[in-house]
Amino acid sequence: MVQTKKIALYVVVVFMLYTIITSPDRAADMVQIGFEGISSAAQGVGRFMTELVN
């Protein structure tokens, strides 16, 4: 099981490097989308906590 996780991690890292090298614009768009998702989630948690306190 541990070997499978290591192999999966290596595959993901290789895919990420391949994507960055072959298509930097697309990779930048993916990172931007990821950060926007994280930001939206944090804002949602903030709104929830604010409403919970009120």
N, C-alpha and C positions, 0 to 999 in steps of 0.2 A: 504494500500500500504506500509506503514512504517513497519507494522508487517511482511509482506512478505519479505522485505529486511532484517530485523533482523533474520528471520528464515533461509533465504538463507545464510547469513553470518555465523550463527551458524553451519549450515550443512557443509560449506566449511572448517571452523576451525576444526570441528570434523573429517572430512575426512583427513585433513592435519596431525592432530595428530595421527590418526589411521595409516596413511601411514608411518610416521616417526617411530612409535613404532614397527610396524610389519615388516617393510622392510627399515632399515636405509640406506642400500646401494643404493636402488632404489631412495629414497628421496634425497640422496646426488647427484645422477645423474641428477635428475630433477632440483635441484637448480643450478647445473653447467650449464645445458642447458639453463636455464633462464638467468643466468648471461652472457653467451656467446651471447645470443640473444640481450640483452641490450647493450653489448659491440659492437656488429656488427652495431646496429642501431646508436649508438653514433659515430662510425667511419664514417658511411654513411653521417650523418648530418655534421660532420667535413669536409669531402670531398666536400660536396655540398657547404658549406659556403666558403671553400677555392676557389673553382671554381667560385663562385659568385663574390668574391672579385677580382679575377684575371680577 
